[in-house]
Amino acid sequence: MVGLGLEAEKGGRGGWKQDPAGVQSNILAVAMAEFAANGLSGARIDEIAAKTRTSKRMIYYYFGDKDGLYRRVLEEAYRTVREGEQKLDLEHLPPVDALTRLVEFTFDHHSRNPDFIRIVMIENIHHGVYMEQSELIAGLNAGAIEKLEAICRRGREAGLFRDDIEPLELHWQISALSFFNVSNRATFSRIFGDRLYRPEGQETLRRHAVELVLRFIVKSD
């Protein structure tokens, strides 16, 4: 009877048999919002299931348990940002243009995806232990540093970039400028007002983020 029930469920709510990838994508999108809003400890599988096209049983079928679902959400969050970087086609741009586009993309991605920032903050609360369990995340983020290494190398070869630039530190600088814009928005705007978070303020911060990075890396005349 249990087996029959599972088979019926697979073909029922959400059309598991017809679109398993779509059902998993739906679960991960809902779970991302729930974990971002409530943290790992506060999120509930019942709440996630109620907002998906499938059931609690199928969430466990795909992801094992809440920790497994959270880990997959974390992987999906990093996969999305790294896939976005891949689409920038940076290797075919001059080094200054490539770095400019990467900074702009990072700033825009973080600004448009506050749940990504919250998930990263939650993982820091857990001391990165779930990230450490994921070989996928390690590989994805190694690729991000490799991109910067390639840009820096081309910039040095063209005589444009400083010779002492460390790609890992450059990644830190870009991430810091883009991350703080979202992570501290609530407290910063309550203390100082929301001027920097209006559209014109965000455009100014985006432009200045690019200028700060370029001033750091480009050789002075």
C-alpha positions in Angstrom: 0.0 0.0 0.0 2.8 2.4 0.8 4.4 1.7 -2.6 1.1 2.3 -4.4 0.6 5.5 -2.4 4.0 6.8 -3.6 3.3 5.9 -7.2 0.0 7.7 -7.0 1.6 10.7 -5.5 4.3 10.7 -8.2 1.6 10.9 -10.9 -0.6 13.3 -9.0 0.0 16.7 -7.5 2.7 18.5 -9.5 3.0 15.8 -12.2 6.2 14.2 -10.8 6.4 11.6 -13.6 6.0 14.2 -16.3 8.5 16.8 -14.9 10.7 15.7 -12.0 13.2 18.4 -12.8 10.5 21.1 -12.7 9.1 19.8 -9.4 12.6 19.9 -7.8 13.2 23.4 -9.2 9.9 24.5 -7.6 10.8 23.0 -4.3 14.2 24.7 -4.3 12.7 28.1 -5.1 10.2 27.8 -2.3 12.8 26.5 0.1 15.2 29.3 -0.7 12.6 31.9 0.3 11.7 30.0 3.5 15.3 29.4 4.6 16.1 33.1 3.8 13.2 34.3 5.8 13.4 32.0 8.8 16.9 30.4 8.8 17.7 26.8 8.9 16.3 26.2 12.4 13.1 28.2 11.8 12.1 26.9 8.4 9.6 24.0 8.4 9.2 21.3 5.8 5.4 21.5 6.3 5.4 25.1 5.3 7.6 24.5 2.3 5.5 21.6 1.1 2.3 23.7 1.4 3.7 26.3 -1.0 5.0 23.9 -3.6 3.4 21.9 -6.4 4.2 18.6 -4.6 4.1 17.1 -1.1 6.2 16.7 2.0 6.8 13.1 1.1 8.3 14.0 -2.2 10.5 16.6 -0.7 12.0 13.9 1.5 12.2 11.6 -1.5 14.3 14.1 -3.4 16.3 15.7 -0.7 16.5 13.2 2.2 15.8 15.6 5.1 15.7 19.3 6.0 19.5 19.5 6.2 19.8 17.9 2.7 17.2 20.4 1.3 19.1 23.3 2.8 22.4 22.1 1.4 20.9 21.8 -2.1 19.4 25.3 -1.7 22.9 26.6 -0.9 24.4 24.8 -3.9 21.7 26.2 -6.2 22.3 29.7 -4.9 26.0 29.5 -5.8 25.4 27.6 -9.0 23.1 30.4 -10.2 25.6 33.2 -9.6 28.4 31.3 -11.1 26.4 30.4 -14.2 25.6 34.1 -14.6 29.3 34.8 -14.6 29.8 32.2 -17.3 27.3 34.0 -19.6 29.3 37.2 -19.4 31.8 35.8 -21.9 34.6 37.7 -20.2 37.5 36.0 -21.9 36.6 37.7 -25.2 36.7 41.2 -23.6 39.7 43.5 -23.1 40.8 43.1 -19.4 39.4 46.5 -18.2 36.1 45.8 -19.8 36.0 42.3 -18.5 36.6 43.4 -14.9 34.1 46.2 -15.3 31.4 43.8 -16.5 32.2 41.4 -13.7 31.9 44.1 -11.0 28.6 45.3 -12.5 27.2 41.8 -12.7 28.1 41.0 -9.1 26.6 44.3 -7.8 23.4 43.7 -9.8 23.0 40.1 -9.0 23.3 40.7 -5.3 21.0 43.7 -5.4 18.3 41.7 -7.3 18.7 38.5 -5.2 18.5 39.5 -1.5 17.6 35.9 -0.6 21.1 34.8 -1.9 22.7 37.3 0.5 20.5 36.0 3.4 21.3 32.4 2.7 25.0 33.2 2.7 24.6 35.1 6.0 22.7 32.1 7.5 25.5 29.8 6.4 28.0 32.0 8.1 25.9 31.7 11.3 26.4 27.9 10.9 30.2 28.5 10.4 30.1 27.3 6.8 29.6 23.6 7.9 27.1 22.8 5.2 29.1 24.5 2.5 32.1 22.4 3.6 30.1 19.3 3.0 29.5 20.3 -0.7 32.1 19.4 -3.3 29.9 21.3 -5.9 30.2 24.6 -4.1 34.0 24.2 -3.7 34.3 23.6 -7.5 32.0 26.5 -8.4 33.9 29.0 -6.3 37.3 27.9 -7.5 36.1 28.7 -11.0 35.3 32.3 -9.9 38.9 32.8 -8.7 40.2 31.3 -12.0 38.2 33.9 -14.0 39.8 36.7 -12.0 43.2 35.1 -12.4 42.8 35.1 -16.2 41.6 38.7 -16.3 44.5 39.8 -14.1 47.0 37.9 -16.2 45.8 39.5 -19.4 45.8 42.9 -17.7 49.4 42.5 -16.6 50.5 41.2 -20.0 48.9 44.3 -21.6 50.8 46.6 -19.1 47.5 47.8 -17.6 47.2 46.1 -14.2 49.5 46.2 -11.2 51.8 43.2 -10.9 51.1 42.7 -7.2 47.3 42.2 -7.4 46.1 38.9 -5.8 43.0 37.6 -7.5 41.6 36.1 -4.2 41.8 39.6 -2.6 40.3 41.2 -5.6 37.4 38.7 -5.4 37.0 39.7 -1.7 36.9 43.4 -2.6 34.2 43.0 -5.3 32.2 40.7 -3.0 32.4 43.1 -0.1 31.2 46.1 -2.1 28.3 44.2 -3.5 27.4 42.2 -0.4 27.2 45.0 2.1 24.8 46.9 -0.1 22.2 44.2 0.6 23.2 42.7 3.9 23.1 45.9 5.9 20.4 47.7 4.0 17.9 47.6 6.8 20.1 48.9 9.5 22.0 51.4 7.3 18.8 53.0 5.9 17.2 53.2 9.3 20.3 55.1 10.7 21.1 57.2 7.7 17.9 57.2 5.6 17.2 55.5 2.3 18.8 57.9 -0.2 21.5 55.4 -1.3 18.8 52.7 -1.8 16.7 54.7 -4.2 17.3 53.9 -7.9 19.6 56.9 -8.4 21.5 56.0 -5.3 21.9 52.4 -6.3 23.2 53.5 -9.8 25.7 55.8 -8.1 27.0 53.0 -5.8 27.2 50.6 -8.8 29.3 53.0 -10.8 31.5 53.9 -7.8 32.0 50.2 -7.1 33.5 49.8 -10.6 35.7 52.9 -10.1 37.0 51.7 -6.8 38.0 48.3 -8.1 39.6 49.8 -11.2 41.6 52.4 -9.2 42.8 49.5 -7.0 44.1 47.4 -9.9 44.9 49.7 -12.9 48.4 51.1 -12.9 48.6 54.8 -12.3 50.2 57.0 -14.9 
